[in-house]
Amino acid sequence: MVFLGPSSGERQRDVFPLPYLPECGVLKRGLCRTVRRRVERRTAVNVTVNKAIHSLNLLFAGGEDFPRSTVENWVQLPLCQKDTLSHILAVVKDVGPPNWLQAAQKP
């Protein structure tokens, strides 16, 4: 089987390659602990989502790596990619943080 990647200049009709979510949260000096932890949680969710996206892109490409494209605004994405990204994000949020992290946070 021969893999043909998306060619430039054409409209993207495929779901893959999926774009990545931005990983870095805005951590300004002097933020209260609650806000800092909320930003860290969102960043951790995006990192986990990006790992899933990377795995799916590798499966699609047969092990070859795509150039990483990051998207902050989903408005310009095709509907199939928006649905896929929102589903992956929802699943990661449903699974929650790793068990060792939950155990460490309990008093």
VEXZAZA-427772 format. One record per residue (C-alpha): x, y, z; residue number from 1; residue in three letters; chain. Coordinates in steps of 0.1 Angstrom, whole numbers, plus 5000, padded with zeros to 4 digits. Layout:
BEGIN
{{X Y Z} NUM 'ALA' 'A'} ...
This chain:
BEGIN
{{5000 5000 5000} 1 'MET' 'A'} {{5014 5034 4991} 2 'VAL' 'A'} {{5007 5064 5013} 3 'PHE' 'A'} {{5001 5097 4995} 4 'LEU' 'A'} {{5002 5126 5019} 5 'GLY' 'A'} {{4980 5157 5014} 6 'PRO' 'A'} {{4992 5178 4986} 7 'SER' 'A'} {{4995 5215 4989} 8 'SER' 'A'} {{4971 5238 4971} 9 'GLY' 'A'} {{4942 5213 4973} 10 'GLU' 'A'} {{4913 5214 4997} 11 'ARG' 'A'} {{4917 5190 5026} 12 'GLN' 'A'} {{4891 5163 5026} 13 'ARG' 'A'} {{4908 5138 5049} 14 'ASP' 'A'} {{4906 5138 5086} 15 'VAL' 'A'} {{4944 5131 5089} 16 'PHE' 'A'} {{4969 5145 5096} 17 'PRO' 'A'} {{4952 5160 5126} 18 'LEU' 'A'} {{4966 5193 5139} 19 'PRO' 'A'} {{4980 5195 5175} 20 'TYR' 'A'} {{4967 5217 5203} 21 'LEU' 'A'} {{4989 5243 5219} 22 'PRO' 'A'} {{5006 5229 5250} 23 'GLU' 'A'} {{5019 5259 5268} 24 'CYS' 'A'} {{4997 5277 5293} 25 'GLY' 'A'} {{5002 5313 5302} 26 'VAL' 'A'} {{5019 5312 5336} 27 'LEU' 'A'} {{5025 5348 5348} 28 'LYS' 'A'} {{5044 5356 5379} 29 'ARG' 'A'} {{5021 5364 5408} 30 'GLY' 'A'} {{4992 5342 5399} 31 'LEU' 'A'} {{4973 5327 5428} 32 'CYS' 'A'} {{4976 5290 5434} 33 'ARG' 'A'} {{4941 5282 5421} 34 'THR' 'A'} {{4946 5299 5388} 35 'VAL' 'A'} {{4981 5284 5383} 36 'ARG' 'A'} {{4968 5249 5390} 37 'ARG' 'A'} {{4939 5254 5366} 38 'ARG' 'A'} {{4963 5264 5338} 39 'VAL' 'A'} {{4985 5235 5346} 40 'GLU' 'A'} {{4955 5211 5344} 41 'ARG' 'A'} {{4945 5224 5310} 42 'ARG' 'A'} {{4981 5222 5298} 43 'THR' 'A'} {{4983 5185 5310} 44 'ALA' 'A'} {{4950 5177 5292} 45 'VAL' 'A'} {{4964 5193 5260} 46 'ASN' 'A'} {{4997 5173 5263} 47 'VAL' 'A'} {{4977 5140 5267} 48 'THR' 'A'} {{4955 5150 5237} 49 'VAL' 'A'} {{4986 5157 5216} 50 'ASN' 'A'} {{5000 5123 5225} 51 'LYS' 'A'} {{4968 5107 5212} 52 'ALA' 'A'} {{4968 5128 5181} 53 'ILE' 'A'} {{5004 5119 5174} 54 'HIS' 'A'} {{4996 5082 5177} 55 'SER' 'A'} {{4967 5085 5153} 56 'LEU' 'A'} {{4988 5105 5128} 57 'ASN' 'A'} {{5015 5078 5130} 58 'LEU' 'A'} {{4990 5050 5124} 59 'LEU' 'A'} {{4976 5069 5094} 60 'PHE' 'A'} {{5010 5076 5079} 61 'ALA' 'A'} {{5023 5041 5085} 62 'GLY' 'A'} {{5050 5052 5109} 63 'GLY' 'A'} {{5062 5083 5090} 64 'GLU' 'A'} {{5061 5116 5109} 65 'ASP' 'A'} {{5041 5146 5097} 66 'PHE' 'A'} {{5052 5181 5102} 67 'PRO' 'A'} {{5036 5194 5134} 68 'ARG' 'A'} {{5010 5220 5128} 69 'SER' 'A'} {{4994 5236 5159} 70 'THR' 'A'} {{4959 5251 5158} 71 'VAL' 'A'} {{4945 5275 5185} 72 'GLU' 'A'} {{4913 5284 5167} 73 'ASN' 'A'} {{4892 5256 5153} 74 'TRP' 'A'} {{4871 5278 5131} 75 'VAL' 'A'} {{4893 5272 5100} 76 'GLN' 'A'} {{4894 5234 5104} 77 'LEU' 'A'} {{4872 5211 5084} 78 'PRO' 'A'} {{4842 5197 5102} 79 'LEU' 'A'} {{4855 5162 5104} 80 'CYS' 'A'} {{4887 5174 5121} 81 'GLN' 'A'} {{4867 5196 5145} 82 'LYS' 'A'} {{4845 5166 5155} 83 'ASP' 'A'} {{4876 5143 5159} 84 'THR' 'A'} {{4895 5168 5180} 85 'LEU' 'A'} {{4864 5175 5202} 86 'SER' 'A'} {{4859 5137 5207} 87 'HIS' 'A'} {{4895 5131 5217} 88 'ILE' 'A'} {{4894 5160 5241} 89 'LEU' 'A'} {{4862 5148 5257} 90 'ALA' 'A'} {{4876 5112 5261} 91 'VAL' 'A'} {{4908 5125 5277} 92 'VAL' 'A'} {{4888 5147 5301} 93 'LYS' 'A'} {{4865 5117 5310} 94 'ASP' 'A'} {{4895 5095 5317} 95 'VAL' 'A'} {{4909 5121 5341} 96 'GLY' 'A'} {{4944 5124 5355} 97 'PRO' 'A'} {{4966 5094 5361} 98 'PRO' 'A'} {{4959 5074 5394} 99 'ASN' 'A'} {{4993 5083 5409} 100 'TRP' 'A'} {{4985 5120 5405} 101 'LEU' 'A'} {{4951 5116 5422} 102 'GLN' 'A'} {{4967 5096 5451} 103 'ALA' 'A'} {{4994 5122 5456} 104 'ALA' 'A'} {{4968 5150 5459} 105 'GLN' 'A'} {{4947 5133 5486} 106 'LYS' 'A'} {{4955 5144 5522} 107 'PRO' 'A'} 
